[in-house]
Amino acid sequence: MNLELSINNTIEWRPDGSIEKSSWVFRPIVQWTLIKDLHLHIYIEPNTDTHIYSLNTLLSWNFRPKSWIYLALNEVRDNKNGNMQTKERIFILKVKNLFFM
């Protein structure tokens, strides 16, 4: 298991050179090897300034050399009104296969 924390600061400037807005975005990341060649990645990106929260999960399986199956879920929630409404939810399945070695 691997735990990671990424912190970014975004600054928006006005044309006169003064700062209009400064936002801090934290991204905790968990990467877990469930068994050999089967990996789970989860990261959350809360933005407390815009009240937009993202959850991203990726399950990947290396079933043969250079061949993968990916299953991903990306979800974005909006908490501007205090009720965490879902804005977007995307499921993705991808198969990458090397036919000749």
N, CA and C atoms as an extended XYZ file, in Angstrom:
303
Properties=species:S:1:pos:R:3:atomname:S:1:resname:S:1:resid:I:1 pbc="F F F"
N         0.852       -1.176        0.000 N   MET     1
C         0.000        0.000        0.000 CA  MET     1
C         0.894        1.235        0.000 C   MET     1
N         0.490        2.209       -0.774 N   ASN     2
C         1.229        3.456       -0.880 CA  ASN     2
C         0.266        4.611       -0.624 C   ASN     2
N         0.608        5.492        0.307 N   LEU     3
C        -0.197        6.672        0.608 CA  LEU     3
C         0.579        7.909        0.179 C   LEU     3
N        -0.124        8.857       -0.422 N   GLU     4
C         0.533       10.038       -0.954 CA  GLU     4
C        -0.385       11.241       -0.768 C   GLU     4
N         0.183       12.415       -0.580 N   LEU     5
C        -0.612       13.640       -0.468 CA  LEU     5
C         0.008       14.694       -1.375 C   LEU     5
N        -0.793       15.218       -2.284 N   SER     6
C        -0.362       16.268       -3.192 CA  SER     6
C        -1.102       17.549       -2.821 C   SER     6
N        -0.374       18.663       -2.741 N   ILE     7
C        -0.973       19.957       -2.394 CA  ILE     7
C        -0.587       20.959       -3.476 C   ILE     7
N        -1.595       21.619       -4.052 N   ASN     8
C        -1.364       22.613       -5.099 CA  ASN     8
C        -2.009       23.932       -4.714 C   ASN     8
N        -1.373       25.018       -5.106 N   ASN     9
C        -1.936       26.345       -4.914 CA  ASN     9
C        -2.094       26.970       -6.290 C   ASN     9
N        -3.312       27.401       -6.607 N   THR    10
C        -3.599       28.059       -7.875 CA  THR    10
C        -3.884       29.525       -7.588 C   THR    10
N        -3.199       30.397       -8.306 N   ILE    11
C        -3.374       31.841       -8.126 CA  ILE    11
C        -3.880       32.431       -9.431 C   ILE    11
N        -4.966       33.203       -9.345 N   GLU    12
C        -5.506       33.903      -10.506 CA  GLU    12
C        -5.147       35.380      -10.383 C   GLU    12
N        -4.588       35.938      -11.451 N   TRP    13
C        -4.114       37.314      -11.450 CA  TRP    13
C        -5.062       38.204      -12.251 C   TRP    13
N        -5.195       39.447      -11.813 N   ARG    14
C        -5.920       40.468      -12.563 CA  ARG    14
C        -4.975       41.074      -13.606 C   ARG    14
N        -5.524       41.739      -14.628 N   PRO    15
C        -4.647       42.367      -15.634 CA  PRO    15
C        -3.686       43.406      -15.048 C   PRO    15
N        -4.052       44.023      -13.917 N   ASP    16
C        -3.156       45.021      -13.315 CA  ASP    16
C        -2.045       44.394      -12.469 C   ASP    16
N        -2.027       43.052      -12.373 N   GLY    17
C        -0.960       42.367      -11.642 CA  GLY    17
C        -1.308       42.010      -10.208 C   GLY    17
N        -2.479       42.416       -9.734 N   SER    18
C        -2.880       42.063       -8.370 CA  SER    18
C        -3.536       40.677       -8.365 C   SER    18
N        -3.554       40.064       -7.190 N   ILE    19
C        -4.129       38.723       -7.060 CA  ILE    19
C        -5.644       38.826       -6.941 C   ILE    19
N        -6.346       38.067       -7.793 N   GLU    20
C        -7.807       38.027       -7.717 CA  GLU    20
C        -8.271       36.913       -6.796 C   GLU    20
N        -7.645       35.735       -6.911 N   LYS    21
C        -8.085       34.584       -6.125 CA  LYS    21
C        -6.925       33.617       -5.945 C   LYS    21
N        -6.868       33.014       -4.772 N   SER    22
C        -5.876       31.985       -4.477 CA  SER    22
C        -6.610       30.773       -3.916 C   SER    22
N        -6.365       29.595       -4.523 N   SER    23
C        -7.070       28.378       -4.105 CA  SER    23
C        -6.073       27.281       -3.751 C   SER    23
N        -6.334       26.589       -2.657 N   TRP    24
C        -5.548       25.430       -2.265 CA  TRP    24
C        -6.343       24.174       -2.605 C   TRP    24
N        -5.690       23.225       -3.265 N   VAL    25
C        -6.323       21.966       -3.635 CA  VAL    25
C        -5.470       20.839       -3.073 C   VAL    25
N        -6.076       19.993       -2.249 N   PHE    26
C        -5.402       18.844       -1.646 CA  PHE    26
C        -5.841       17.585       -2.383 C   PHE    26
N        -4.918       16.666       -2.606 N   ARG    27
C        -5.251       15.418       -3.290 CA  ARG    27
C        -4.605       14.245       -2.559 C   ARG    27
N        -5.349       13.605       -1.631 N   PRO    28
C        -4.830       12.373       -1.027 CA  PRO    28
C        -4.978       11.210       -2.012 C   PRO    28
N        -3.942       10.400       -2.109 N   ILE    29
C        -3.917        9.288       -3.063 CA  ILE    29
C        -3.585        8.001       -2.321 C   ILE    29
N        -4.342        6.950       -2.598 N   VAL    30
C        -4.066        5.611       -2.069 CA  VAL    30
C        -3.837        4.690       -3.253 C   VAL    30
N        -2.703        4.000       -3.260 N   GLN    31
C        -2.406        3.009       -4.292 CA  GLN    31
C        -2.166        1.692       -3.574 C   GLN    31
N        -2.895        0.686       -3.998 N   TRP    32
C        -2.867       -0.585       -3.288 CA  TRP    32
C        -2.724       -1.714       -4.293 C   TRP    32
N        -1.744       -2.584       -4.069 N   THR    33
C        -1.595       -3.781       -4.877 CA  THR    33
C        -2.363       -4.888       -4.176 C   THR    33
N        -3.494       -5.272       -4.751 N   LEU    34
C        -4.357       -6.271       -4.121 CA  LEU    34
C        -3.712       -7.654       -4.184 C   LEU    34
N        -3.319       -8.058       -5.355 N   ILE    35
C        -2.509       -9.261       -5.572 CA  ILE    35
C        -1.547       -8.914       -6.704 C   ILE    35
N        -0.663       -9.819       -7.026 N   LYS    36
C         0.287       -9.542       -8.100 CA  LYS    36
C        -0.471       -9.181       -9.381 C   LYS    36
N        -0.116       -8.082       -9.985 N   ASP    37
C        -0.679       -7.597      -11.245 CA  ASP    37
C        -2.111       -7.064      -11.153 C   ASP    37
N        -2.657       -6.890       -9.956 N   LEU    38
C        -3.976       -6.295       -9.767 CA  LEU    38
C        -3.826       -5.105       -8.815 C   LEU    38
N        -4.096       -3.903       -9.347 N   HIS    39
C        -3.832       -2.673       -8.598 CA  HIS    39
C        -5.098       -1.832       -8.469 C   HIS    39
N        -5.232       -1.161       -7.331 N   LEU    40
C        -6.342       -0.246       -7.074 CA  LEU    40
C        -5.758        1.112       -6.713 C   LEU    40
N        -6.182        2.151       -7.433 N   HIS    41
C        -5.754        3.524       -7.184 CA  HIS    41
C        -6.995        4.345       -6.847 C   HIS    41
N        -6.935        5.092       -5.759 N   ILE    42
C        -8.048        5.956       -5.355 CA  ILE    42
C        -7.469        7.318       -5.018 C   ILE    42
N        -8.040        8.364       -5.606 N   TYR    43
C        -7.662        9.691       -5.149 CA  TYR    43
C        -8.882       10.595       -5.125 C   TYR    43
N        -8.837       11.483       -4.153 N   ILE    44
C        -9.934       12.413       -3.902 CA  ILE    44
C        -9.364       13.816       -4.053 C   ILE    44
N       -10.113       14.678       -4.710 N   GLU    45
C        -9.644       16.046       -4.888 CA  GLU    45
C       -10.705       17.020       -4.380 C   GLU    45
N       -10.653       17.383       -3.098 N   PRO    46
C       -11.602       18.369       -2.592 CA  PRO    46
C       -11.092       19.786       -2.859 C   PRO    46
N       -11.942       20.629       -3.382 N   ASN    47
C       -11.612       22.040       -3.567 CA  ASN    47
C       -12.594       22.838       -2.726 C   ASN    47
N       -12.142       23.300       -1.583 N   THR    48
C       -13.034       23.971       -0.637 CA  THR    48
C       -13.412       25.377       -1.088 C   THR    48
N       -12.677       25.959       -2.033 N   ASP    49
C       -13.037       27.287       -2.542 CA  ASP    49
C       -14.215       27.222       -3.504 C   ASP    49
N       -14.213       26.243       -4.405 N   THR    50
C       -15.299       26.116       -5.383 CA  THR    50
C       -16.374       25.143       -4.909 C   THR    50
N       -16.107       24.399       -3.837 N   HIS    51
C       -17.011       23.389       -3.292 CA  HIS    51
C       -17.302       22.276       -4.296 C   HIS    51
N       -16.318       21.977       -5.139 N   ILE    52
C       -16.393       20.873       -6.092 CA  ILE    52
C       -15.464       19.777       -5.592 C   ILE    52
N       -15.968       18.559       -5.480 N   TYR    53
C       -15.205       17.432       -4.954 CA  TYR    53
C       -15.162       16.322       -5.995 C   TYR    53
N       -13.980       15.806       -6.264 N   SER    54
C       -13.804       14.741       -7.255 CA  SER    54
C       -13.328       13.469       -6.569 C   SER    54
N       -13.885       12.335       -6.975 N   LEU    55
C       -13.458       11.014       -6.519 CA  LEU    55
C       -13.093       10.212       -7.757 C   LEU    55
N       -11.896        9.671       -7.777 N   ASN    56
C       -11.421        8.907       -8.926 CA  ASN    56
C       -10.879        7.568       -8.439 C   ASN    56
N       -11.359        6.487       -9.026 N   THR    57
C       -10.861        5.153       -8.705 CA  THR    57
C       -10.470        4.455      -10.000 C   THR    57
N        -9.415        3.683       -9.920 N   LEU    58
C        -8.930        2.937      -11.077 CA  LEU    58
C        -8.513        1.552      -10.615 C   LEU    58
N        -9.110        0.540      -11.206 N   LEU    59
C        -8.740       -0.849      -10.973 CA  LEU    59
C        -8.063       -1.340      -12.241 C   LEU    59
N        -6.823       -1.801      -12.135 N   SER    60
C        -6.088       -2.241      -13.317 CA  SER    60
C        -5.535       -3.643      -13.088 C   SER    60
N        -5.595       -4.445      -14.145 N   TRP    61
C        -5.137       -5.832      -14.078 CA  TRP    61
C        -4.236       -6.099      -15.277 C   TRP    61
N        -3.022       -6.521      -15.005 N   ASN    62
C        -2.056       -6.886      -16.038 CA  ASN    62
C        -2.175       -8.390      -16.267 C   ASN    62
N        -3.085       -8.802      -17.185 N   PHE    63
C        -3.399      -10.223      -17.342 CA  PHE    63
C        -2.385      -10.981      -18.187 C   PHE    63
N        -1.604      -10.275      -19.004 N   ARG    64
C        -0.495      -10.849      -19.758 CA  ARG    64
C         0.560       -9.766      -19.906 C   ARG    64
N         1.784      -10.105      -20.270 N   PRO    65
C         2.785       -9.045      -20.464 CA  PRO    65
C         2.307       -8.002      -21.482 C   PRO    65
N         2.375       -6.760      -21.085 N   LYS    66
C         1.969       -5.604      -21.897 CA  LYS    66
C         0.490       -5.623      -22.280 C   LYS    66
N        -0.347       -6.306      -21.520 N   SER    67
C        -1.794       -6.356      -21.764 CA  SER    67
C        -2.518       -6.044      -20.459 C   SER    67
N        -3.447       -5.093      -20.529 N   TRP    68
C        -4.111       -4.592      -19.339 CA  TRP    68
C        -5.618       -4.502      -19.548 C   TRP    68
N        -6.337       -4.608      -18.424 N   ILE    69
C        -7.757       -4.251      -18.359 CA  ILE    69
C        -7.879       -3.167      -17.288 C   ILE    69
N        -8.540       -2.069      -17.655 N   TYR    70
C        -8.750       -0.955      -16.734 CA  TYR    70
C       -10.243       -0.770      -16.507 C   TYR    70
N       -10.630       -0.559      -15.266 N   LEU    71
C       -11.990       -0.188      -14.902 CA  LEU    71
C       -11.889        1.064      -14.046 C   LEU    71
N       -12.511        2.141      -14.504 N   ALA    72
C       -12.380        3.419      -13.805 CA  ALA    72
C       -13.751        4.001      -13.483 C   ALA    72
N       -13.812        4.697      -12.353 N   LEU    73
C       -14.985        5.463      -11.946 CA  LEU    73
C       -14.510        6.857      -11.582 C   LEU    73
N       -15.077        7.857      -12.222 N   ASN    74
C       -14.795        9.253      -11.905 CA  ASN    74
C       -16.116        9.924      -11.544 C   ASN    74
N       -16.128       10.561      -10.383 N   GLU    75
C       -17.350       11.204       -9.922 CA  GLU    75
C       -17.025       12.603       -9.421 C   GLU    75
N       -17.855       13.565       -9.815 N   VAL    76
C       -17.696       14.952       -9.388 CA  VAL    76
C       -18.965       15.346       -8.652 C   VAL    76
N       -18.778       15.924       -7.466 N   ARG    77
C       -19.922       16.367       -6.653 CA  ARG    77
C       -19.797       17.849       -6.353 C   ARG    77
N       -20.948       18.500       -6.277 N   ASP    78
C       -21.039       19.930       -6.014 CA  ASP    78
C       -21.693       20.139       -4.652 C   ASP    78
N       -21.006       20.862       -3.775 N   ASN    79
C       -21.515       21.090       -2.419 CA  ASN    79
C       -21.817       22.571       -2.179 C   ASN    79
N       -22.135       23.315       -3.231 N   LYS    80
C       -22.402       24.743       -3.069 CA  LYS    80
C       -23.631       25.000       -2.215 C   LYS    80
N       -24.643       24.135       -2.323 N   ASN    81
C       -25.876       24.306       -1.546 CA  ASN    81
C       -25.874       23.473       -0.276 C   ASN    81
N       -24.774       22.783        0.020 N   GLY    82
C       -24.675       21.993        1.238 CA  GLY    82
C       -25.286       20.606        1.159 C   GLY    82
N       -25.594       20.106       -0.053 N   ASN    83
C       -26.232       18.795       -0.135 CA  ASN    83
C       -25.477       17.805       -1.037 C   ASN    83
N       -24.243       18.107       -1.437 N   MET    84
C       -23.366       17.197       -2.190 CA  MET    84
C       -24.071       16.545       -3.376 C   MET    84
N       -24.563       17.314       -4.302 N   GLN    85
C       -25.236       16.782       -5.487 CA  GLN    85
C       -24.209       16.268       -6.495 C   GLN    85
N       -24.531       15.155       -7.138 N   THR    86
C       -23.654       14.590       -8.151 CA  THR    86
C       -23.771       15.404       -9.435 C   THR    86
N       -22.634       15.912       -9.927 N   LYS    87
C       -22.603       16.652      -11.192 CA  LYS    87
C       -22.292       15.723      -12.351 C   LYS    87
N       -21.319       14.833      -12.167 N   GLU    88
C       -20.893       13.921      -13.225 CA  GLU    88
C       -20.535       12.578      -12.615 C   GLU    88
N       -20.819       11.511      -13.344 N   ARG    89
C       -20.383       10.170      -12.954 CA  ARG    89
C       -20.041        9.424      -14.238 C   ARG    89
N       -18.810        8.969      -14.341 N   ILE    90
C       -18.339        8.314      -15.559 CA  ILE    90
C       -17.707        6.978      -15.201 C   ILE    90
N       -18.181        5.903      -15.867 N   PHE    91
C       -17.567        4.579      -15.767 CA  PHE    91
C       -16.849        4.308      -17.086 C   PHE    91
N       -15.654        3.769      -16.996 N   ILE    92
C       -14.880        3.474      -18.197 CA  ILE    92
C       -14.284        2.074      -18.067 C   ILE    92
N       -14.393        1.304      -19.142 N   LEU    93
C       -13.739        0.000      -19.234 CA  LEU    93
C       -12.838        0.040      -20.458 C   LEU    93
N       -11.568       -0.272      -20.263 N   LYS    94
C       -10.610       -0.231      -21.364 CA  LYS    94
C        -9.801       -1.509      -21.349 C   LYS    94
N        -9.621       -2.106      -22.516 N   VAL    95
C        -8.781       -3.295      -22.658 CA  VAL    95
C        -7.654       -2.947      -23.618 C   VAL    95
N        -6.440       -3.167      -23.158 N   LYS    96
C        -5.249       -2.936      -23.968 CA  LYS    96
C        -4.525       -4.261      -24.090 C   LYS    96
N        -4.418       -4.781      -25.308 N   ASN    97
C        -3.874       -6.119      -25.497 CA  ASN    97
C        -2.783       -6.099      -26.549 C   ASN    97
N        -1.641       -6.692      -26.238 N   LEU    98
C        -0.565       -6.849      -27.207 CA  LEU    98
C        -0.726       -8.212      -27.855 C   LEU    98
N        -1.009       -8.237      -29.168 N   PHE    99
C        -1.279       -9.505      -29.845 CA  PHE    99
C        -0.012      -10.262      -30.216 C   PHE    99
N         1.039       -9.551      -30.587 N   PHE   100
C         2.276      -10.232      -31.004 CA  PHE   100
C         3.417       -9.815      -30.090 C   PHE   100
N         4.201      -10.814      -29.652 N   MET   101
C         5.368      -10.532      -28.807 CA  MET   101
C         6.614      -11.050      -29.452 C   MET   101
